Amino acid sequence: MTAQPTNLTGLDLRAEIDRLRKERNAVILAHYYQSPEIQDLADYIGDSLELSKKAAATDAEVIAFCGVKFMAETAKILAPEKIVVLPDLNAGCSLEDACPPEKFKAFREAHPDHIALTYINCSTEVKALSDVIVTSSSAETILAQIPADQKIIFGPDRHLGGYLNRKFDREMLLWPGVCIVHEAFSETELLKLKAQHPGAPVAAHPECPPTIIDHADYVGSTSGILNFAKSFPGDTLIVATEPHIIHQMEKALPHKTFIGAPGADGNCNCNICPYMALNTLEKLYLALRDLKPRIEIEEGLRLQARRSLDKMMEMAAGTIGKGDLGAR
């Protein structure tokens, strides 16, 4: 059960979190989609790949992962000796929910000549059933190393998989999951916004549907979008991903204007991730105070999942050896 924030009236939560961070020898990791107040407290902010690497490298004894459950599980897979806490265990992911392990296993068994190239937004059980994990920032680098004649299952995000298929002229077999945040963007409203800001480029995450990607001047991971924001020559950027990343853009580039791409009615909050929003300062404080909710993974399962994550790290760094890939 997730601890409920009660009786915290009068506490200076930021000061208490800093105190507990030192006492626990803890590191706070936060994804770009977390609220600004959590981002500003974090030791490290990043996308899935950056935070995975930091989880593996940190010498802290406790990892407080402000993100969603699959991210905290990834930290535990890579750093089993550490205590990993997630402020709210209900912080899940629509992509993980769309890919139940038993159905994914049956799908794999029905296509034995395919390898499974799987997006990191999935459960530990699905990672254990996969050959290589990818993130939005590493997917292109990894796919480019896989022979063109190797058949591939890609899941659980069909939009990211479809984008890769189109870019690399592949025919990967796609699992039909979607991110509810990126699915919510409206092409009609985006075109209205572009008309209001002529010349403003659009930066989009590859989890967006093709109707949004087709209007993008840049497509990439959250880190990639942030780098694009720093490098494009104009002064206004339309951002088609979860809008909390704009906090980092505005901090780094206060002289530029960043506009979140709209949802279906033009001004809804449907592009804010409801799972990320479950993490709060109160819950972070309680997680550090009580060292729970903890992420625990059975060792055999962890080792199976670790194999596919290690392959991601190797291939993302370009160190994969010939013959290291093949259908199981």
N, C-alpha and C positions, 0 to 999 in steps of 0.2 A: 504493500500500500504506500502511496505517496503521502508524505507528511503534509498536513494542512497548516498553513501559516496562521497561528493564533497567538494572542497575547504578546504581540510584538510592538504594541504601541509605545512610543517614546524611544525606541532603539534607533541609534544612528546605524542603519544597515550597512552603509558603505564602510564605515569605520570598523564595524564588527566583522564584516567579510574580510577586510584587510588584516585584522587581528587573527582571525581563524586561518587565513591563508598562510601566515607566518608560522603559527603554532602547529599546523598540520603538515607543514612542508608541502603545500598544495600548489598546483598550477591551475589556472582557470583558462579553459579554451572556449572560444565563442565563434560561432559561424556568423558570416555576414548578414544572415537573415534574422539574427537576434535583435531585440530592442536596443536602441542607442544606449540606454543606461547600463545594460549588461555589456555591450561592446566596450564602453568606456572603462569598465572595471577589469576587463580580461587581460591576462598576460599575453595572449596570442589570439589574433583574429585571422580567419582565413576561410578557404573553401575546403571541401572534403579531403583533397589530396594533401594540402598544406597541413591541415590539422592531424591527419593520419601520421604524417612524418613527425610532427611535433610530439604526438603521443608516444611514438616509438623512441624518440631521442631524449625526452625530458628525464632529468634525474630527480624529479619530485616524487614523493611517496604517494601522493593523492592527486588524481586528475578529476577536477570538477568540469564536466563537459556540458556546456550550454549550447545545446543543439537538439537533435532528435535521437531517438533510441538507437537506430542503426549506427550512428556516428559514435556514440558512447560504447556500443558493443565492439566497433572496430578498434577503438582505443584499448579495450580489454583484450581483444585478440592479439594485438601487437605488443601489449605490455601487461602480461598476466600477473606479474608480481606486484603491480600497483593496485591500490584501491581506486576504482572508478565509480563516481557518483553522477547521477543525472538528476537535476532539480525536480523534474516531473516525469515519472515513468510512463505517463500517458502521452508524452510527446512522441508520436509515431510518425508515419509517412504514408501517404496514399499509394505511393509506388510499392512500398513493402507490402501493404495490405492487398494490393492487386496481384501479388505473386505468392500464393501459399506454397510452402515447400513440397507438400505431397503432390500438388498438381504440376509443379515445375519438374519434379523427379519423373513423373509419368511422361511429361513432354520430352524430356531428355531421352528416356528409354525408347520412345517412339521414333527418335532420330539419332540412332547410334553413330552415324557417320559425321555428326556435327560436334564441334566444340562449343562450349558455353562461354561467351564473352558477356559478362554480366555487370550492369551498372551498380555502383556501390550502394545505391539506395535500395537495399534489400536486406532480408534477415540474415542472421548468422547461418541458419540452416541452408538458405539458398546459396550463400557464399561457399559453403562446404560442398555443394553440388556443382559448383562452377569450376571452370578451368582457369580463367583469368578475370579479375575484377578490373573495371575501369572507372574513372571519374570523368566529369565533363572536361576537365583540363588535361587528362591523359589519354582519352579515348582515341583521338586521331593519331597520336604517336604510336599507340599500341596496335591499332588496326592496320597501320601502314606496314607493320612487321609480319603480319600474318599472310601467308601465300594466298594468291588470288583464287586458287582452286580448292582451298580449305573451306568446307561448309561450316557456317556459323549460326548458332542461336544467339540472338541478342535480346536481353530483357533487363528489367521489366518495363523500360520506357520506350514506347513505340515511336514517339516523336524524336528523341535523340537517336534511336536506331535508324529511323527513316532519313534523318539529316545525314548521318554517316553513309547510308546506302547511296544517297544522291551524290554526295561529295566524292566518294571513292568508287562509284560505279559498282557497288557490291549488291548482292541479293541476300543479305542476312535474313534469317527467319525471325520475325519480330514477335515478342510477347506483347499482348495488347494493353499494357498499363499506361497510365498518364499521371502527371503531377497536377493536382487540382488547382494549384496556384497558377501555373503557366497555361493551363487549359482555359483559364478564365479570361484571358486577354481577348479583346474584341478587335477584329480587323477594321470594321466600320469606324469604331471610335478612334483607333490608331490613325486612320487616314484623316479623320477630322482634326486630330491633334497635329499631324504633319502639315495640314493646310494652314493651321494657326501659327505654325513656327516653320515657315519655309526655309529650307537649307539646313535645318537641324537634323543631324544623323540619328539613326536608331541603333541602339546596341541591344541585342537579344540573347537570351540563354537558349541553348539548343533543346531544352525541354519544351520550348514553345511549339505550337502546331505550325505546319508549313505556311498557313495564311499570315502568320506574324513574321516568320523567318524570311519570307519572300520580300518583305519591306525593310529588312534590316541591312544596315551598312556594315555592321560587325556582328558576328555570332561567336560566342565563347562562354567559358565558365565565369563564375562570379569574379575570380581574380583577373581573368582576361578582360572582362567588362570594365573593371576598375582601372586596369592599365590603359585600356582604350580611352577612358575618360580623361586620363592624364595626358594623353598624346594627341588627341584629335585637335585640329587647329581652330575650331569654332568656339563659341561661348555658350551654346545650349545643346544639351543631349537628352534624347528621349530614351528611357531605360525600361526595357521589357524583361524584367525579372522581379523577384520579391523586393519591395521598395526599401527595406531597411538597409540595403547596401548603399543607398544614397547618403546615409549618414557619413560613411567613410569618404565618399566623394566630396561632400560639402566641407568636411574637415580639411581634406588635402587641397581642395581647389575652391576656396571661398569666392573667387572672382567669376566662377562659371555657374550656369543654371542647369539643374537636373530635374527632369520631369518624368514621373512614373507613368508608364503606359496604362491606359484606362481599361476597366472591365466593361461588361456588357452595357451598363447604363451610363457609362461615362465618368461616374464618380463614386462607384461602390468601393468597399474595402475588401472585395473578394480576392484581390491579389496579395493580401497579407496572409502569410502561412499561419493557419490556426494552431498547428502543432508547435511551431517555434514559440508562438505567443503564450503557451502554457508555462514556460519558464519565466520566473519573476525574481526580483531581488530577494523577496521574502523566502522563496523556495530555495534559492541558492544559499542563502544564509543558513537555513535549516539543514540543507544537505552537507554543508561544511561542518556545522555544529554536531550533527548526529552521525555523519558518515553513512548516510543512507538517503534515498534509495540507492543500493549498490547494484552494479552490473555483475552478474555471475554467469559463467559459461562452463559447461561440462568440458573437461580437458580433451577428450577424444574429438568432440565437435569443434573445439577451438583449434586444434591442430589441423583438422581438415580445412577449416575456413582460412587458417593462416597460409596454407599452401597457395591458394588463389590470390591472396593479398600480396604475398611475397613475389609472385609472378608479375603482378601489377607493378610493384616497386622496381623489379629488374627491367621490365620492358619500358617503363616510363623513363628510366635512366639510360635506355639503349644498351643494356648489358645481357640481353637474352641470348642464349646459345642456339645454334642451329640444331634442329631435331628436338628442341625442348617442348614443342607444341604438337598436339595431335589429338584426334578424337579418342575418347576413352572407350 
